[in-house]
């Protein structure tokens, strides 16, 4: 059980959920971290001889792998509550796109720092981002110490960041090169959607993704209106359009996938496409309910995301898990649909797999990156405790997260962020909000 005699951080006396292939659980367990890696996990007594620089007694707490927010637009924290209760296209075209025309590097940096603070404090240790000025997203994530897969949003019309699309493609390639080999930050190629990207642009994105061996990420079939647009424009549904262009494959991360028919689902399964489900955003925008239970039955890897704060309006994946499980039970009138264990896996291991990080994160096991969160179980809403996985999905809240370790670094201790000044970040965003509100 023990691979080392020394550790930098040793968590002891907590309930440890490994989420490994055997779903091992240690009711009074310990996890040893050295450098950026987990070196051992097991019953506390089996690690009693480990000499650690820092031993943290987490009795009364639960230790688990960090959550993976597989789809968001981090800097949209700036637009939280700016335009609510509107249809998707009206929300985008009349409110969000115009607000984004004023976006700049400073806004993106501080909006992302706020998102990083919120995510770390609610248990997320990895996020996948699509937005503008993504070099500032990468910078903010790196400074905050959170793991991220980032990518500049690409579309046919001029961007408030890079202008013409040629500049966007060059910027994406430069971003890939800049962050190559970084332990925390990776870069993806991210065309926005099929209705904002021509077949020529999508083809060039495919080539860029393939050449650099990085993920390709796109919004797909977010609602029926989008499907109709693609059918009218190209004579087929979005997934068939992507197949014609050669974009379907395990490198593809398809966000939303709400409006699907049987053939769409077969294409996702046969293409081994990764899907990211964003239930709260889809509910709020009345986009529909993605057929997640069916996709999982067909072998599709489905991860969980929050989408951006402008359409959610928070980044709490614990809340997202609760919504996800309940939404699909009522949608199918089946209380057994998407059990807690399945939903927890979507928020951790499936997310890691979707982002191409399955070999590094998503479970507590020797050799894996030390991305760990510690939840305080000594709360009225978590008492009594019969089944911890059930509590994590149906009762736990982001505010129950007490400590967070990312890549072996303690980034939050006893609810105190150690990598950023959260009060400064909030004050900066409040000032920016005055400009946003005044137009």
N, C-alpha and C positions, 0 to 999 in steps of 0.2 A: 504493500500500500504506500510505503514511503520511498520516494525517489531522492531525497536529499536530507542532510542533517542540519541545514541552516536555511533561513528564510528572511526576507525583508519584512514581510507582514504575515502574521499568523492569526487567523480568525478562529476562536475556540468557543465551544459550548453552545453553539447555535444549531438550529435545525437546518440541515443542508439538503437542498434539492438540486441534484446534479443535472437533471434533464438529459442525461447521457442515454446511450442506446438501451441500457438496462433499466433506465429510470431509477437509479439507485438513490436512496434517501437515507440520511443519517440523522436520527432524531436528536442526538447530542454529538454533533459533528464538528469537524475542523477543516480549514482550507489553508494551505501554505502557499505563499507567493514569493517568488524570487525574481528580481528584475521585472520583466513584463509578463512573465508566465506563471501559470499555476504549476507547482511542482508536486503537490500531493493533496489528496482529499480523502477523508475517512472518518471513523469514529474519533472523538477527541483523544481518547486514551492511546490510540495508535500513533498519534503525532505528539505525544507528551515529551519526547526527547528532542524535539526540534528546537534549536536555538534561534530565536527570531530577534531582529532589531526592534520590531514593534509587535507586541502581542495585544490583540483586541478581544476582550471578553464580550461576546455577543449573546450571552444567555438571555432567553426570552425573545430572541429574534430569529428570523428566517434568512438564510443566505442562499442566493440563487444567481444564475447568469443574468447580466443586464438585458433590458428590453431593447428591441430593434425597431425603430420607427422607419419603416421601409418606404414611406413617401410623405414628403412635406415640402413646404416652401417657407423656409425658416424666417426670412426677413418680413414675411407677411404678418408677423406679430405687430408691425406698425399699423396694419389695417384692421386689427381685431375690433369687431363691432362697428366698422365704418359703414358697411352696407349690408343689412341683414334682411331676411325674409323676402328674397327676390328669386325669380327663375335664373337658371345657370347663365344663359346667354345675356340676359339683361344685366345680371350681376357683373359678368365679365366685361361686356362691351361698354356699359354706361357708367360703371363705377371703378372696377379694378384696373382695367387697361388705362383709363385716363389718369388715375392716381399713380400708376407705375411710370407714366411718361415723365414724372417729376423725380423719380428715384435716382439716387446717385450713390457713390461709393460710401459716403458717410452714413447715409440712411441704412444701406444694406448691412454695414458692419454692426451698427448698434442694434438694429432689428434682429440680426442673427445672434448677437451676444445675449439679448433678452431670451431668445428661443433656446439657446444653449443652457442658460440658467434654469429655465422652466423645465427643460427635458432632464437635465441632471437631477434636479430636485424631485422629479417624479419617476425616476428609475430608468430612464432611457440612457444607454451608454453608446449607442450607434444610431445615426440617422442618415437617410438618403435624401438629398436636396436637389430641387430643380428650380432655378430662379435666375435673376439678373445679377451682374457684378459678382459672379461666383468666386472670383479670386478673393473677395472680401469675406465671403462665406467660409472659404477654406482657411483664411487667416484667423477669423473669429473662432472657428471650431478648434483649430490648433492651439490657440491661446487658452481656450476654455478647457482643453484637454479631453475633448470628446471625439470619438471615432466618427468619421463621416465619409460618405460617397457623394461627391458633388458634381454638378454639371451645369454649364450655361444653357439657358433655354434658347432654342433656335427656332425661328419661324420665317416665313417669306417676307413679312413686312419689316420695315426698319426698326431696330431695337433702340431703346433709349440709352443702352450701354454702348454697343459696338456699331450701330448704324446698319449698313448693308450686310447681307448674310455672308458674303465672302469674308468680311472681317470677323464674323461670329465663328466661322469654321476655323479660321487661323487662330483665333483666340482660344478655342477649345483645344486645338492641338498644342498650343503653347502651354496651356494649363496642365495638360496631361504630362508633358515633358517636365514642367516645373516641379510637380509633386510625385514624380516617379520614384518609387522606393521609400516613400515616407511611411512610417509605422502607423500613423493615424488617418491620414488623408489620402483618398483615392479619387480619381476623376472618371466620369462617364460621359458618353455622347448623348445629348438629350434634346431631340426634336420635340416640340411642344405637343402637337396632336396632328391627326390626319387632315383636319379641316383648316389648319394653319400652316401646313407644310406640303409643298408640291411633291409629286413622285420623284422629281429630280433631286430635291433636297433630301428626301428620305433615303434615296439611293446613295447619295454622297455621305450621309450620316452612317449608313451601313458599312460603307467602305472604310471610313475613318475608325469606326468601332472595331472592325475586323483587323485592320492594319496594326492598331495599337493593343489589340486584345483586351479591350475594356468593355464594360456593359453598355448596352443601348437601351435607353429609357424613353417611353412615350405614353401619353394619355390615350386610352383606347376605349371606345364604346361607353362613354361616361353616361349617356342617356339616349333615349330613342330619337331625339331631335338630331343628335350628332350622327346617328346611324343613317337617318334619312338624307342628311346632307351628303354623306359619302356615297350613298346609293345613287343619288341624283347626279353627282359629279363624276363618278367612276363606274357606275353600273354594277356595283357589288357592295357587300357589307364590309365593314372595316377590317375584320380578320382575313377575309378573302383578299382584300386589297394588299394587306401586308404580306400575305403569302405570295402573291404575284410578284411583289417587289423583292422577294427573297429575304424578308426581315424576320420571319419566324424562326426561333431557335432558342437554346438554353441561355444564350447571351442576352436575350430580350427580357426586359422587365416591363410588363404592361400594367399601367396604373388604372384602377377602377374596374373595367370590364363588367359593367352593370347590365347593359342591354345586349344579351347574348342569346342566340338560338342554339339548337342542338349541334348544327354544323360548326358554329363558332367555337363551341366547347371542344368538339373533336379536334379542331385545328390547334387549339391551345394545348391539348393533351398530347397530340402526335408531335407537335413542335417542341415539346418540353419547355414551353414558355413559362416564365415566372409571373404570377399575378399578384398585385397588391390591392387588398380590400380596404376601403376607407368608409366604414359604415356611417359614422356620425356626419361627415361631410355630405355623403350621398343622401342621408335622411334630411338634413337641413336644406339642401338644394332641391329636394324632391326628385332626385335623379332616378330613383328606383332602388331595388334590392338585388345585388349581385348574387348569382346562383352558386354561392360558395360551397355549400354542402355537396352539390352535384360535382363541382370541379374537383373537390378533394377526393370524392369517390372515384373519379376518373384518373386520379394520380397526378393532378396538377398541383404544383407547389404554390400555395396561397399564403402570402405574408400579410401583415397588418400595418396600416399607416393611419396617420391622423389627417393628412392633407394639411393645408395651411390654416393659420389662425383666422383668416378672413372668412372661412367657410366651415369652422368647426365649433367653438372658437378657442380651443385650448390644445395643448400638446401632451395631455396625460394619457398614456397608453393603458393604464389600469382602467380608466373610464372607458376607453375604446374597447377593451376586452369585454367588459360588462355589456356594453351596447351591442357588440357583435354577437355574443352568445344569445342574448334575449331577442334580438331582431330576427334571427333565423329560426328561432323556436316559434315565434308568432307568425312568421311568414309561411312556414310549413305546417302550422298548427300541430307541431310535434315537439313535445318537451325533451325528447332525447336528441334532437338535432344539435350539432356543434357542442358536444359536452365540454366541460371546463378544461380538461386535459388537452383537447384538440385546439381550443382557442389560445391557451397558454403557449402551445407549440408554435402556433401562427405568429405570436408576438416575440418569439425568441429564435428557435431553431430554423423555422421556415424563413424568417426575415434574414437570418445570417446566410442561408442557402441562396435566397433570391439575390442578395447583393454580392454573391461570389466570395463570401467570407466563411462558408461552412467549415472549412478546414481550420479556421483560426478562432472563431467565437461561437457562442450559442450553447455551450455546456460547460460544466465544471469537470475537468479531466486534466491530468498531467500533460503538459505540452501545449495546452490551449492558452490563448491570451487571457490574462487576468482581468476580465471585465465582469465585475461582481457588484451586486447590490445587497444591502442588508435592510430588511424591513422589521420594524418594531411591532411585535405581535401583542404587546401588552396594552391593548386598546379596547374600549368597550365594544366597538363594532367588529372586533376580531375575536371576541370571547363568547362562548367557548370555542375551542378549536378541535374539530373532528377530522376534517380533511383539508390540508393546507392548499392544495391546488384549487379546490372549490372556493376557498376564501380569497385567493389571489385574483380570481376572475369576478366573483360576485360581491365581495365585501371590501377588499383592500382599496386604498386610494393612493395616489401619488405622494400625498403628504405623509404616508406611513414609512416612506423610505428614509432611513436614518443615516446610512453611510453609502458611499459610491466609490468604487475603485475602477479605473479605466486604464488598460495597458499597464497594470501594476502600480499605478499612481493613485493615491488617495486624493480624490477631487472634491469630496464632500464628507465632512465628519460631524456627526450630531446635528445635521441639518444646516451646517455652516459651509458655504462654498469656499473652497481654498484656492481656486484658480482665477477668480474674478470678483470684482466688487459689485455685488448685485444692486446695491442702493445707487451707485453711480450709474449703472446701466439703466435702471428704471427712470432716474432723473433725466438722463439724456433722451430717452424715448418720449417721456412726457413733453419735453421741449419740442421735439420733432413733431409730435402730434398736434401741437398748436398750429404749425405751418400746414400740415395736412388738412386739418379741419377748416382752416381759413381759405383753402383752395389756392 
